[in-house]
Amino acid sequence: MRQRIEFGLVWLLMHPMGLLPRGAARAAGAAIGWLAYAATPRLRWVGLRNLALAFPEMPAVERKQILRAMYRQLGWQLAEFCRMPGHTLERANQFIRYEGLENYLAAQRRGHGVLVLTGHLGAWELSSFYHSLAGHPMGMVIRRLDNPWIDRLVNDVRTQHGNRVLPKDDFARGLIAAMRAGETVGVLMDTNMTPPQGVFVDFFGHAACTACGVARVALRTGAAVLPGFLAWEPAEKKYVLHFLPELKLVDTGDAELDAITNTQTFTTALENVIRQHPEQWLWVHRRWKTRPPGEKAIY
């Protein structure tokens, strides 16, 4: 019964917001973001803790401004997601454009598959949707939602134009098969992990346990790895889907060392993007929860 109620509430939110004009939907999303900011003191604390770790030199008032802007971004993403089912390419092109698409196309032409390295930044749900709408369907490594009805509803939107979902609990096998078939898969690689699936690399000056599966799959299959993310550009009042140049991988023959080295390369690339758009990253995630042996807890 609880899951059905949750599903009903989500549907009641998505349906009317999806019918609103885009400006009105984003305004409603921003209002929801402000309410969420006020109603989640524990998450606010985590966000400010993370911002203090990442930007210790930054004044506290500025870190708080970044966190408030992040909540607004989340509200905007909610609005954009609700409107996604009604998009055509012509409609989406009015507020989204590519930058660096040639980097993606060059990686795709190699024929060994493409791993798009991304994170919870900007409108990450809209990024893969727009890419598929433009004729480039891709796989997405996604954690199943606890409510199977909501999970199906959300995935129906995600896969409307040819995208497919790869469950996170068996993503390595799916990634290898996709790369051997020359496909594209997007991977959110900015979440806390635990050993042995994760290795410790530097992220904003602190050890962060990070998924190393992408590095292992890339070396095993010869897949190209390049950062891709959809960021809001205030000056343009548009989203820009960025594809950065392909990252160079180290292959010394030492599988464990190479996994750590390349995972560090991927993490540094993500950090550089976050530093450019700090108000658009999900600071309320406990990214540094897993600690190296002997270190005290951060949260």
TITORMI-648993 format. One record per atom (N, C-alpha, C, O): x, y, z; residue in one letter. Coordinates in steps of 0.2 Angstrom, whole numbers, plus 5000, padded with zeros to 4 digits. Example, Ala and Ser with C-alpha at 12.3 -4.5 7.8 and 13.67 -1.06 7.14 Angstrom:
<atoms>
506649725039A/506249785039A/506649845039A/507149835042A/506449895035S/506849955036S/506450005039S/506750065040S/
</atoms>
This chain:
<atoms>
500449945000M/500050005000M/500450065000M/500350114996M/501050065004R/501450125004R/501750144998R/501850194996R/501950084994Q/502250104988Q/501750124982Q/501950164978Q/501150104983R/500650134979R/500550204980R/500450244975R/500550224986I/500450294988I/500950334986I/500850394983I/501650314986E/502150344984E/502150354976E/502250414974E/501950304973F/501850304966F/501350364964F/501450404959F/500750364967G/500250404966G/500450474967G/500350524963G/500850494972L/501050554973L/501550584968L/501550644966L/502050534966V/502550554961V/502150564954V/502250614951V/501650524952W/501250534946W/500850604947W/500850644942W/500550624952L/500250684953L/500650744953L/500450794951L/501350734954L/501750794954L/502050794946L/502050854944L/502150744943M/502450744937M/501950764931M/502150804927M/501350744932H/500850754926H/500750824926H/500750854920H/500450864931P/500350934930P/500950974928P/500951024924P/501550964931M/502151004930M/502350994923M/502551034920M/502250934920G/502450914913G/501950954908G/502150964903G/501350974910L/500951014906L/501051094906L/500851124902L/501451114911L/501551184912L/502051214907L/502451174904L/501951274905P/502551304901P/503151294904P/503251294910P/503751294900R/504351284903R/504551334909R/504851314914R/504451394908G/504651444913G/504251434919G/504551434925G/503551424919A/503151404925A/503351344928A/503451344934A/503551294924A/503751234927A/504451234931A/504551214937A/504851274928R/505551294932R/505451334938R/505751324943R/504951374938A/504851414944A/504551374949A/504751384955A/504151334947A/503851284952A/504351234955A/504351224961A/504851214950G/505351174953G/505851204957G/506051184962G/505951274956A/506351314961A/506051314967A/506351314973A/505351324967A/505051334974A/505051274978A/505151274984A/505051214974I/505151144978I/505851144980I/505951114986I/506251164977G/506951164979G/507051204985G/507451184990G/506751264986W/506851304992W/506551274998W/506751275003W/505951234997L/505551205002L/506051145004L/506051135010L/506351104999A/506751055001A/507351075005A/507551045010A/507651135004Y/508151165007Y/507951175015Y/508351165019Y/507351205016A/507151215022A/506951155026A/507051155032A/506751105023A/506551045026A/507050985027A/506850935030A/507650995025T/508150945026T/508750965029T/509350975026T/508750985036P/509351005039P/509850965039P/510450985039P/509750895040R/510350845040R/510650845033R/511350845033R/510350855027L/510650855021L/511050925020L/511550925017L/510750975023R/511051045023R/511751035026R/512251065024R/511751005032W/512350995036W/512850955032W/513450975032W/512650905029V/513150865024V/513450905019V/514050905017V/512950945016G/513150985010G/513651035012G/514251045009G/513551075018L/514051125020L/514751085023L/515251115022L/514651025025R/515250995027R/515650975021R/516250985021R/515350955016N/515750935010N/516050995007N/516650995004N/515651055007L/515951115004L/516551145008L/516951165005L/516551135014A/517051155018A/517651105017A/518251135017A/517551045016L/518151005014L/518451015007L/519051025006L/517951035002A/518251044995A/518451114995A/518951124991A/518251164998F/518451234998F/518551265004F/518151315007F/519051245008P/519251265015P/519351345015P/519251375020P/519651375009E/519851445009E/519251485008E/519251545008E/518651455006M/518051495004M/517651525010M/517551485015M/517451585010P/517051605016P/516451565017P/516151545012P/516251555023A/515651515024A/515051535021A/514551495019A/514951605020V/514351635017V/514251615010V/513751605007V/514851615007E/514851595000E/514751514999E/514351494994E/514951475003R/514851405003R/514051395004R/513751355001R/513751435008K/513051425009K/512651445003K/512151415001K/512851495000Q/512551524993Q/512551464988Q/512151454984Q/513151434988I/513251374983I/512751324985I/512451294980I/512651304991L/512151254993L/511451274991L/511051234989L/511251334992R/510651354991R/510451354983R/509951334981R/510951374979A/510951364972A/510851294970A/510551284965A/511251254973M/511151184971M/510451154972M/510251114968M/510151174978Y/509451154979Y/508951184973Y/508551144971Y/509151244971R/508751264966R/508851224959R/508351214955R/509451204958Q/509651164952Q/509251104952Q/508951074947Q/509251074958L/508851004959L/508051014957L/507750974954L/507851074959G/507151094958G/507051104950G/506551074948G/507551134947W/507451144940W/507451074936W/507151064932W/507951034939Q/507950964936Q/507350924936Q/507150894932Q/507050934942L/506350894943L/505850924938L/505550884935L/505850984937A/505451014932A/505550994925A/505150974921A/506250994923E/506450974916E/506250894915E/506050874910E/506350854921F/506150784920F/505450774919F/505250734914F/505050814922C/504250804921C/504050824914C/503550794911C/504450874911R/504250894904R/504550854899R/504450854893R/505050804900M/505450764895M/504950724891M/505150724885M/504450694893P/504050654889P/503750684883P/503650654878P/503650754884G/503350794878G/503850824873G/503650854869G/504450814874H/504950844870H/505050814863H/505050754862H/505150854858T/505350834852T/506050864851T/506250914855T/506450844846L/507150874845L/507150954844L/507450994847L/506650974840E/506551044839E/506351084845E/506651134846E/505951054849R/505851084855R/506451094860R/506551144863R/506751034861A/507351034865A/507951084863A/508251104867A/507951084856N/508551124854N/508451204855N/508951244855N/507851224858Q/507751294859Q/508151304866Q/508251364867Q/508251254870F/508551274876F/509151224878F/509451224884F/509351184873I/509951144874I/510451144868I/510151154862I/511051144869R/511551144863R/512151094865R/512251084871R/512451074860Y/513051034861Y/513651084861Y/513651134858Y/514151054864E/514851084864E/515351024864E/515350984869E/515751014859G/516250954859G/515950894856G/516150844858G/515350894853L/515050834850L/515550794846L/515550734845L/516050834842E/516550804838E/516950754842E/517150704840E/517050774849N/517450724853N/517150664854N/517450604853N/516450664855Y/516050604856Y/516050564849Y/516150504849Y/515950594843L/515850564837L/516550524835L/516550474832L/517050564837A/517750534835A/517850464839A/518150414837A/517650474846A/517750414850A/517250354848A/517450294848A/516750374845Q/516250324843Q/516550284837Q/516450224836Q/516850324832R/517050294826R/517650244827R/517750204823R/517950244833R/518450194834R/518150124834R/518550074833R/517550124836G/517250054836G/517250014842G/517049954842G/517650034847H/517749994853H/517250014859H/517349984865H/516750054858G/516350074863G/516550134866G/517150154866G/516050174869V/516250234872V/515950234879V/515350214880V/516350254884L/516150264891L/516150334892L/516650364893L/515550364893V/515450434895V/515450444903V/515050414906V/515950474905L/516150484912L/515750544914L/515850604912L/515250534919T/514850594921T/514750584928T/514950544932T/514350634931G/514150634938G/513550674939G/513150684935G/513350674946H/512750714947H/512850784947H/512850824952H/512850814941L/513050884940L/512550904935L/512450874930L/512250964936G/511850994931G/511250954930G/510950934935G/510950954924A/510350914923A/510550844920A/510450834914A/510850804925W/511050734922W/510550694919W/510750654914W/509950694921E/509450654918E/509250674911E/509150634907E/509250744910L/509050774904L/509650754899L/509550754893L/510250754901S/510850744896S/510750684892S/510850684886S/510650624895S/510650564891S/509950564887S/509950534881S/509450594889F/508850594886F/508950634879F/508650614874F/509250694880Y/509350744874Y/509750704869Y/509650714863Y/510350674872H/510750634867H/510450584863H/510550574857H/509950544866S/509550494862S/509050534858S/508950504852S/508750584860L/508350624856L/508650644849L/508350654844L/509350664850A/509750684844A/509950634840A/510350644835A/509750574841G/509950514837G/510550474840G/510850434836G/510750484846H/511250444849H/511050404856H/511250424861H/510650354855P/510450324861P/511050284864P/511550274861P/510950274871M/511550254875M/511250214881M/510650214882M/511750174884G/511550134890G/511750184896G/512150224895G/511350174901M/511450204907M/511550164913M/511050114914M/512050164917V/512150124923V/511750164929V/511950214931V/511250124931I/510750154936I/510650114941I/510550054941I/510550144947R/510350104953R/509650094953R/509250144953R/509350034954R/508650024955R/508350064961R/508650064966R/507750104959L/507450134965L/507050084969L/506850034967L/507050104975D/506750054980D/505950034979D/505749984980D/505650084976N/504950074974N/504950054967N/505050094962N/504749994965P/504749964958P/504250004954P/504450004948P/503750024956W/503250064952W/503550134950W/503550144944W/503850164954I/504150224952I/504750214948I/504950254943I/505150164949D/505750144945D/505550134938D/505850154934D/504950094937R/504750084930R/504550144927R/504650164921R/504150194931L/503950254928L/504550294926L/504550324920L/505050304930V/505650344928V/505950314922V/506250354918V/506050244922N/506450214917N/506050224910N/506350224905N/505450224911D/505050234904D/505150294901D/505250304895D/505250344905V/505450414903V/506150414900V/506350434894V/506650384904R/507350384902R/507450344895R/507850364891R/507050294894T/507150254888T/506650264882T/506650224878T/506350324882Q/505850344877Q/506150344870Q/505750324866Q/506750364870H/507050374863H/507650324862H/508050344858H/507650264864G/508150214863G/508650204868G/509050154867G/508650244873N/509150224879N/508950164882N/508350144882N/509450134885R/509250074889R/509650074896R/510150114897R/509350044901V/509550044908V/509949984909V/509749924908V/510549994912L/510949944915L/510949944922L/511249984925L/510649894926P/510649894933P/511349894936P/511849864934P/511449934941K/512049944944K/512349884948K/512949874948K/511849844950D/512149784954D/512449734949D/512749684952D/512449734943D/512749694938D/513049734932D/513049714926D/513349794934F/513549834928F/514149814925F/514249824919F/514649784928A/515249764924A/515149714918A/515349724913A/514749664919R/514549624914R/514249654908R/514349644902R/513749704910G/513349744905G/513849784901G/513749794895G/514349824905L/514749864902L/515249834897L/515349854891L/515449774898I/515949734894I/515549714888I/515849724882I/514949694888A/514549674882A/514349734878A/514449724872A/514249784881A/514049844877A/514649874874A/514649894868A/515249874877M/515849894873M/516049854868M/516249874862M/515949784869R/516149744863R/515649754857R/515849734852R/515049774859A/514549784853A/514649854850A/514249874846A/515149894853G/515249964850G/514750014853G/514650064849G/514450004858E/513950044861E/514250104865E/514850104867E/513750144867T/513950204872T/513550194878T/512950174878T/513950204884V/513650194891V/513850254895V/514450264895V/513350284898G/513550334903G/513550304910G/513150274912G/514150334914V/514250304921V/514250364925V/514750404924V/513850364930L/513950414936L/514450394940L/514350344944L/515050424940M/515650404944M/515850444950M/516450454951M/515350474953D/515550524958D/515150504965D/515050554969D/515050444966T/514750424972T/515150384977T/515650354974T/515050384983N/515450344988N/515450274986N/514850244985N/515950234987M/515950164986M/516350134992M/516550164997M/516350064992T/516750024997T/517149974994T/516949954989T/517749964997P/518149914994P/517749844994P/517349834998P/517949794989P/518449804984P/518149834978P/518549844973P/517549854977Q/517249884971Q/517549954970Q/517649984965Q/517749984976G/518050054975G/518850054978G/519050014982G/519150104975V/519850114977V/519950184979V/519550224977V/520450204984F/520450274986F/520950314982F/521450294980F/520650364979V/520950414975V/520850484978V/520350494982V/521250534976D/521150604978D/520550634975D/520450634969D/520150664979F/519550704976F/519450764981F/519350764986F/519650824978F/519650884981F/520150884987F/519950914993F/520650854987G/521150854992G/521050804997G/521450805003G/520550754997H/520450705002H/520350634999H/520050634993H/520550585002A/520450514999A/519750504999A/519350515003A/519550474993A/518850464991A/518750394988A/519150384983A/518350344991C/518350284989C/517850284982C/517350304983C/518150264977T/517850274970T/517850214966T/518350174966T/517350204962A/517250144958A/517750134953A/517950184949A/518050084953C/518650064948C/518450024942C/518850004938C/517850004942G/517549964937G/517649994930G/517849954925G/517550054929V/517550084923V/518250084920V/518350074914V/518750094924A/519450094922A/519650024920A/520050014915A/519449974924R/519549904922R/519249884915R/519549844911R/518649904914V/518249884908V/518549924902V/518649894897V/518749984903A/519050024898A/519749984895A/519849984889A/520149964900L/520749934898L/520649864895L/520949844890L/520149834897R/519949764895R/519749764888R/519849714884R/519349814886T/518949814880T/519249864875T/519049864869T/519649914877G/519949964872G/519450024871G/519550064867G/518950024876A/518450074875A/518750144876A/519150154880A/518450194873A/518650264874A/518250294880A/517650274881A/518550334884V/518250364890V/518350434889V/518850464888V/517750474889L/517750544889L/517250574894L/516650544894L/517350634897P/516850664901P/516350694897P/516450724892P/515750684900G/515150714896G/514650744902G/514550704907G/514350804901F/513950824906F/513550884903F/513750924899F/512950894906L/512450944904L/512450994909L/512150984915L/512751054908A/512751114913A/512351164911A/512251184905A/512051204916W/511651264914W/512151324914W/512551334918W/512051354908E/512451414907E/512051474908E/511651494903E/512151514913P/511651574915P/511751624909P/511151654908P/512251634907A/512351694902A/511951674895A/511651724892A/511851614894E/511551594888E/510751574889E/510351574885E/510651564896K/510051544898K/509851474894K/509251464892K/510351434893K/510251374890K/510651314894K/511151334898K/510551254893Y/510951194895Y/511451184889Y/511251184883Y/512051164891V/512551144886V/512751074887V/513051064893V/512651034882L/512950964883L/513650964881L/513750964875L/514150954886H/514850954884H/515050884883H/514950844887H/515450874878F/515850814878F/516650834877F/516850874872F/517050824882L/517750844883L/518150794879L/517850734877L/518750804877P/519150764873P/519250694877P/519250694883P/519350644873E/519450574876E/520050574881E/520550604880E/520050544887L/520550534892L/521050484890L/520850434888L/521650494891K/522250444890K/522250404895K/522350424901K/522250334894L/522350284899L/523050264900L/523450254895L/523250244906V/523850214907V/523850134907V/523350104910V/524250104903D/524250024903D/524950004904D/525249994899D/525149984910T/525749964911T/525849884912T/526349854912T/525249854912G/525249784913G/525049764920G/524949704921G/525149814924D/524949794932D/524249814932D/524049874933D/523749774932A/523049784932A/522849824938A/522449874937A/523049814944E/522849844950E/523149914950E/522749964952E/523749924949L/524049994949L/523750034943L/523550094944L/523550004937D/523250044932D/522550064934D/522350114932D/522250014937A/521550034939A/521550094944A/521050134943A/521950094948I/522050154953I/522250224949I/521950274950I/522750214945T/522950274941T/522450304937T/522350364936T/522150254933N/521650284928N/520950304932N/520650354929N/520850274937T/520250304941T/520450374944T/519950414945T/521050384946Q/521250454948Q/521150504942Q/520950554943Q/521350484936T/521250524930T/520550544929T/520350594928T/520150494930F/519350504929F/519150554934F/518750594933F/519350534941T/519050574946T/519350654946T/518950694947T/519950664944T/520250724943T/519850764937T/519650824938T/519650734932A/519250764927A/518550784929A/518350834927A/518250744933L/517650764936L/517750824941L/517250864941L/518250814945E/518350874950E/518450944946E/518150994948E/518750934940N/518851004936N/518251024934N/518151084934N/517750984932V/517151004929V/516751034935V/516451084934V/516751004941I/516351024947I/516651094949I/516251134951I/517251104949R/517551174951R/517351224946R/517251284948R/517151204940Q/516851254935Q/516151274936Q/515951334935Q/515751224939H/515051234941H/514951214948H/514551164948H/515151234953P/515151214960P/514351214962P/514151164966P/513951254960E/513251264962E/512851204959E/512251204960E/513151174954Q/512751124950Q/512951044952Q/512651004949Q/513351034957W/513550974959W/513150954966W/512950994969W/513050884967L/512550864972L/513050854978L/513250804980L/513050914982W/513450914988W/513150884994W/513550864999W/512550864994V/512250834999V/512350754999V/512150725004V/512750734995H/512950654995H/513550654999H/513950694999H/513550595003R/514150585008R/514650555004R/514850495005R/514950595000R/515550574995R/516150544999R/516450494996R/516250565005W/516850545008W/516750495014W/517050495019W/516150465014K/515950425019K/516450365021K/516650355027K/516650325016T/517150275017T/517850305018T/518050345014T/518150285023R/518750315025R/519350255025R/519150195026R/519950275023P/520450225023P/520550195030P/520350235035P/520850145031P/520950115038P/521250155042P/521750185041P/520950165048G/521350205054G/521050285053G/521250315058G/520750305048E/520450375048E/519850375051E/519450335051E/519750435055K/519050445058K/518550465053K/518650485048K/517950455055A/517350465051A/517250545050A/517450585054A/517050565044I/516950635042I/516250655043I/516150715045I/515750615043Y/515050635044Y/514850605051Y/514250615053Y/
</atoms>
